Amino acid sequence: MTTYGIVADLNRCIGCQTCTSACKHANATAPGIQWRKVLDFETGEFPIVNRAFVPVGCMHCEEPSCRDVCPTRATRKRDDGIVTIDYDVCIGCAYCAVSCPYQARSRVDKPSAAYGGKAMRHEALREDPARLGVAQKCTLCVDRIDEGRANGLVPGVDAVATPACVASCISGALQMGDLDDPESNVSQLLRTKRHFRMHEELGNGPNTYYLYDSEISDVAEPEEVPYVAEPVGLAAVSPKLQTNWDWRAAANFTFGGTGTGLMVAAAATTMLGPTLWLGMFLALAFVGTGLTCIWFEIGRPWRFLNVFLNPRTSWMSREAMAAVPFFGFGGLGWLLGSNLLLILSALSGLAFLYSQARILRAAKGIPAWRHPAIVPLVISTGLTEGAGALAILSLVTGAEVTRFVALALAALLLLRLWFWTRYRSGLAHDGAPTDVFAAFIAGHIGLAAMPQTILITIAVIAVVIPVGQGEALALAGLGAMLTGWDFKHTLITRAAFNQGYAINKMPARGAGQSRAGIKPGWHKA
C-alpha cells in the first residue's frame, strides 16, 4: 500500500513563503485563497523568546472528517491517501469547511483576479470554472503525482512528480513521500527525528508531521517549558470566526427547530381531543422557510438533489431524508385531516431535529459546535420553541389546551435551561476559543438563568390564575421562541470560531531545547 504524506521540519523552515507562492502559481487559486501557507508563531518574553514558522494546508487525514460529513460524496480519499474533491458533484454547502480542524477548505463563488480585475497569464491558463461555488483545497498536486508515476517517476524524489510546495522549498524543510514505505525519505525522518501531528486529539489522523528536535537517539526527551504568550505574525494563527455559514444557515436551524417542535406539540394535543391544524400548517411553513434559506446559501443550488447521496455517514443527508416524510405525511395529514399522518409527520420531525443537532456535533472545526452537550441543547431548544409557538396559537385559535400547554412549556423551559447550563460548563471545562464565551456574553443570550426563570414563572402563573391565562401563556411562548432564536443565531454567526492552529512543540533552533506547545486564543477554566 502507498500513503502519501508530508513532513515539515520546523528547525529548517525560514518562513520565506516560497511554498505558498509556488502553490498559488501552480493552482491559480483566487486572491486571498491559500491552499498552502506558513504561519508565524512567537512566544515568550524578553530575553527568552521563541519563534517558529509552521507550514499548514490540507493534512490528507487518515480519517478525514470532511469526507464523512460531505452529503454528496464529492470528497473522497484515494487508495494512496490523497483526499480529493469532485467539483462536478459538490453542491457548495461548505459543511466540509466547518468540519475541517485545519481550516484547509474554502469556497469562491465569483471569478476574481489578483490585479485590476484582469487575469494574469498563469491565472487565465489555469482558470477552472468548475471550482466556482464549490469546496476547494490542496490536492497535493495530484496531477503532478499521477503524471509522474505514469512515467516511472517517484513522488517525493523526482521534482516534477512532487507537489509544487515541496519541490520549491529552498531550505529542504518540506519533504513528501510514502509513509508506508519504511525506506522512503519521510519514513526515515520520522524514524529518527522527534515529531508531532497537529490537533491529533481530534482523531483525524493527519498525514502531515512536524519535526521539532534533534535525533531521537541523541538525548532524552527535553522537559517542556510552558509559555504564556500571544502569538504574533499572521492573523490566521488564532481562532477566527467562520464565514462559510451565515444567517441563512442560522435560519435553517432556527426555523427547522421551531417547525419540527411545533409539529410535535400539535401532535401531542390530539391526545386532548382538539387538533390544531393551523399549527400543523405553520410547522410545515417554518421548516420550509429554513430549507429555502439554506438553498440560497449553497454555492451550486441546482444540484441540491445531490444532498441525498451520503446517508451512510453524513448527518446533512439524513436531515434531508427526514424532511421527505415530514413534508409528505404532514402535507397529506393537513389536507386529509388525519391525526395518524400528523403523528407520523411529528416522528419524522423528531428525526429531522436530531439530525440538525448531530450536524453541529460532527463539525470538528468549530469547538462551540462539536461539544457533545450541543445535541440535547439543540433538541430541547427546538421542542421548547415549538411549545412556545403552540402557546401563541392557543390564544389566537381559542383552543382549550391552555393548562396542558402551560405545563409542557414550563417543563421544557426548565429542561432547556438545564441543558444550557451543562453546555456552558462543558465548554469551560474542555476548553474553547476565548471569543466564544465573549460572543455568548455580548449576544445577551436569553437562555441564561434570569430570563429563563422569568419565562418559567410566567408559564406557571398561566396554570394557576383564573383569568388572563391565554395572554400570560402567549407571552411566555413568545419569550421561549425569541430566546431560542437568539441563541441559535448567535451560535452559528457569532460564536462559531474555528479550531485555530496550535503546535505541540516549539523547535529546538536557537536555544537548543524544545519548548512546550501553545494553543493561542483559548480559555479553559
PyMOL commands that set and color helices and strands:
alter all, ss='L'
color gray80, all
select helices_A, chain A and resi 18-27+65-69+95-99+121-125+129-131+142-150+159-161+164-168+185-192+200-202+235-237+247-272+277-297+301-308+315-336+339-361+367-370+374-397+402-430+434-442+449-464+469-493
alter helices_A, ss='H'
color red, helices_A
select strands_A, chain A and resi 4-9+36-45+48-57+75-77+83-85+106-107+135-136+174-178+193-196+208-215+432-433+503-506+515-518+522-523
alter strands_A, ss='S'
color yellow, strands_A
deselect
rebuild
show_as cartoon
